[in-house]
């Protein structure tokens, strides 16, 4: 992550919070003002906290640990997948499957099944099955890829979880906290910054 400026954050609209009626009082220290029923986020604090976030990510990466990117909302999913692919990290951009972290052994079994189905296609052994069975395999493969394709190369629990919209991704937050995996979270004015170790106040849309 290169150096980010206040001007870049401003131009990206990071300072726009939610409507004041939807705010979480725990976000008060990170809010600058209220205008036309919308909270404005203090970008100077956002910038300072981004630096702390960058250090945490670097520390995890230097220790050889993965960073799991989580963002399933339409506004975030494309960018999350793109950036995760760019740096070779796992991601969840469709639906968070319950137990992705807390029941990781079961997830790995599903991914091993995916690998088996793909191997049958490559070596041609799938030809020994009926058309109905092959169709079933194809649907099974598609289902696994949709829900777990982004974590197929994650062989162990991540060292850090990066979440856009911690309120929407509450299940991911809960599982990470249960396993004591540190969370970097983009927290809007309606979220609870106390749920994450590294809050980044900002517009999560």
C-alpha positions in Angstrom: 0.0 0.0 0.0 1.5 3.3 -1.1 1.1 6.6 0.7 -2.4 7.9 0.7 -3.3 11.6 0.9 -6.2 13.4 2.5 -7.1 14.7 -0.9 -7.4 11.2 -2.4 -9.7 10.2 0.5 -11.8 13.3 -0.1 -12.1 12.7 -3.8 -13.1 9.1 -3.2 -15.9 10.2 -0.9 -14.5 8.3 2.1 -15.8 11.1 4.4 -19.5 10.4 3.7 -21.1 8.5 6.6 -24.6 7.2 6.8 -27.7 9.1 7.8 -27.6 10.5 11.3 -30.6 8.4 12.3 -28.6 5.2 11.6 -25.4 6.1 13.5 -23.7 4.0 16.1 -22.8 6.1 19.1 -19.4 4.3 19.4 -18.4 6.0 16.1 -18.7 9.4 17.7 -14.9 9.9 18.2 -14.4 9.4 14.5 -17.1 11.8 13.3 -16.3 15.4 12.3 -19.7 17.0 11.7 -23.3 16.5 10.6 -24.7 18.1 7.4 -28.2 17.6 5.9 -28.8 14.5 8.0 -25.5 12.8 7.0 -22.5 12.3 9.2 -19.1 13.4 8.0 -16.1 11.2 9.0 -12.9 12.8 10.2 -10.4 11.9 7.4 -7.4 12.9 9.4 -8.2 10.1 11.8 -8.9 7.8 8.9 -5.5 8.5 7.4 -3.7 7.9 10.7 -5.5 4.6 11.3 -4.7 3.5 7.7 -1.0 3.7 8.6 -1.6 1.4 11.6 -3.5 -0.9 9.3 -0.7 -1.0 6.8 1.8 -1.9 9.5 -0.4 -4.8 10.7 -0.8 -6.2 7.1 2.9 -5.9 6.5 3.6 -7.8 9.8 1.2 -10.6 8.9 2.6 -10.9 5.4 6.3 -10.9 6.6 5.4 -13.7 9.0 4.2 -15.7 6.0 0.5 -15.5 7.0 -2.4 -14.8 4.6 -4.8 -12.0 4.7 -8.4 -13.0 4.0 -10.3 -10.3 2.1 -14.1 -10.2 2.8 -16.6 -8.0 1.0 -19.8 -9.4 -0.4 -21.8 -6.1 -1.0 -22.1 -5.2 -4.7 -20.1 -2.0 -4.3 -17.1 -3.9 -2.9 -17.0 -7.4 -4.3 -15.3 -6.6 -7.6 -12.5 -4.5 -6.1 -12.0 -7.0 -3.3 -11.5 -9.9 -5.7 -9.3 -7.9 -8.0 -7.0 -6.7 -5.2 -6.9 -10.2 -3.5 -5.9 -11.8 -6.8 -3.3 -9.1 -7.4 -1.5 -9.9 -4.2 -2.3 -13.7 -4.2 -4.5 -13.6 -1.1 -7.8 -15.5 -0.4 -11.1 -13.8 -0.5 -14.9 -14.1 0.0 -16.9 -12.0 -2.3 -20.1 -14.0 -2.7 -21.8 -15.3 0.4 -20.0 -15.9 3.7 -20.5 -19.6 4.4 -21.0 -20.3 8.1 -18.0 -22.1 9.5 -15.6 -20.8 6.8 -13.1 -20.1 9.7 -14.5 -21.9 12.8 -15.1 -25.1 10.8 -12.2 -24.9 8.5 -11.5 -28.6 8.4 -14.9 -29.2 6.8 -14.3 -26.4 4.3 -11.0 -28.1 3.4 -12.8 -31.3 2.8 -15.2 -29.5 0.4 -12.2 -28.0 -1.4 -10.5 -31.4 -1.6 -13.7 -32.7 -3.3 -13.5 -29.8 -5.8 -9.9 -30.8 -6.6 -11.1 -34.4 -7.1 -13.9 -33.4 -9.5 -11.5 -31.2 -11.5 -8.9 -34.0 -11.6 -11.6 -36.4 -13.1 -12.2 -33.8 -15.8 -8.5 -33.5 -16.6 -7.6 -37.1 -16.7 -10.8 -38.2 -18.4 -12.1 -40.6 -15.8 -15.3 -38.7 -15.6 -16.3 -40.3 -18.9 -17.0 -43.6 -17.1 -20.1 -42.0 -15.4 -23.5 -41.5 -16.8 -24.7 -38.1 -18.2 -26.9 -37.6 -15.2 -24.0 -38.2 -12.8 -21.7 -35.9 -14.8 -24.4 -33.2 -14.7 -24.5 -33.7 -11.0 -20.8 -33.4 -10.7 -20.9 -30.1 -12.7 -23.5 -28.6 -10.5 -21.6 -29.7 -7.4 -18.4 -28.2 -8.7 -20.1 -24.9 -9.6 -21.6 -24.7 -6.1 -18.3 -25.2 -4.4 -16.5 -22.7 -6.6 -19.2 -20.1 -6.0 -19.0 -20.3 -2.2 -15.4 -21.4 -1.6 -13.5 -20.7 -4.8 -11.8 -17.6 -3.3 -10.3 -19.6 -0.4 -9.4 -22.7 -2.4 -5.6 -22.0 -1.9 -6.0 -21.1 1.8 -4.4 -24.1 3.5 -4.5 -22.7 7.0 -6.4 -20.0 9.0 -5.4 -16.5 8.0 -3.3 -14.2 10.1 -5.5 -11.3 9.5 -9.0 -10.7 8.1 -9.8 -7.5 6.1 -13.5 -6.7 6.0 -15.4 -4.0 4.1 -18.7 -3.2 6.0 -18.3 -5.0 9.3 -22.0 -4.6 10.0 -23.0 -6.5 6.9 -20.3 -9.1 7.4 -21.2 -9.8 11.0 -20.8 -13.5 10.7 -17.2 -13.1 9.4 -16.5 -10.7 12.3 -17.9 -13.2 14.8 -15.9 -16.1 13.6 -12.7 -14.1 13.4 -13.2 -12.8 17.0 -14.0 -16.3 18.2 -10.7 -17.6 16.8 -8.9 -14.4 18.0 -7.9 -13.6 14.4 -7.2 -9.8 14.2 -9.6 -7.8 11.9 -9.0 -4.8 9.8 -12.4 -3.3 9.2 -13.7 -0.4 7.1 -16.2 0.9 9.6 -18.9 3.4 8.6 -20.9 5.7 10.9 -23.4 2.9 11.6 -20.8 0.3 12.7 -19.2 -0.7 16.0 -15.4 0.1 15.8 -14.9 -1.9 19.0 -15.5 -5.1 17.2 -12.2 -4.9 15.2 -8.6 -4.5 16.2 -7.8 -2.1 13.3 -10.8 0.1 12.5 -10.6 2.3 9.4 -13.4 4.9 9.6 -14.8 5.5 6.1 -17.7 5.2 3.7 -18.1 1.4 3.2 -20.1 1.9 0.0 
